[in-house]
Amino acid sequence: MKYLIVPNFYAPKSPAYRGKFGSEKIHAVAYNQCNFRCAFCGFKKLKETNSYQDYSLEAFDQIVERLIPHGRGFKFTGGEPTLNPRLLDSLRCVKKHGGAVLFYRIPNIFPNASNYEMIKQACDEDLIDVLGISLKGLTPEEAMSVSGVSKRQLCWDNVLKTIRYAADSANTDVLITYVVDRTTSLSDLDRFFELFRSERSIYFKVNNFQESEFTADTGLRPYAGDLLRKALQSAAARHSELRGRIIFVEGTKGISDSSGVEVI
């Protein structure tokens, strides 16, 4: 399986991670395959613009060793990283060199948590510091529609099972991402928070839909940023257990610039 390595690309999103490592940028390890076909995602076009390579484990190990002095975080993203049969070996390599593993997003593209057993093993071995999971919908039917996947187990049951297992892991922080666009209602946001509001180890990351050349043909448009921010602030005011657990990424600035990431 081929992937793309980009040094010092991402801004950290997890408050817990930022508490440990500050705002130092994170290296990207992006894979070129995905088993979902999400309506909001520009991955199909994006992967055609990048030069992906098939690295041996030895070559990957050497790259990690070279990059560690310039940043300890490595974000495995995609596409879907768990489609790589050598993924666990790659994670072990990062940890061996004293690095931190973040398992989540690039613009509108997220690991989908459909491979429960692989992520479970990674959590059991303490290989993932931050697990970011994209929730494709707020019901099984919505998740199947958005992901383009007809099997409920793949896009809903496995995802919730993975979230709950990782949330119970002592050394893994969990971020759940929900992409908001102009059709999203305020009641949708409340339903999103309600799913895991009682799980205090879980952060809620709300991404406003990001328009780009890769998503131009989706027909989706972003929510009004100021209105969305006020809605999130209102939710935190009404539910004290959400305060400090809502992460708002309004636009593309938050991809690589920490000032574009707000904790509410």
NORPEBEL-V370446 format. One line per field, one symbol per residue. psi: psi as a letter, one per 20 degrees, with the letter a starting at -180 (. if undefined). A space follows every 10 residues. Layout:
psi: ???
This chain:
psi: pqrppoqlgq pqhphgghhg jbjprpqpnp qjqqjrmphj pkhghghiiq nqqoqrhghg ghgghhhgij pipoooabao hiioijghhg ghgghhjjrq ppmcqrokpq pikhnghghg ggghjlipgp opppoirirh ggghggikpi oghgifghgh ggghghhiph jpqppppppp aiiprhhggg hghhhkhini jpqooopppo prhijhjhjq qqqoghhggh gghgghhhnh iipjipppoh aihigjohij ppp.
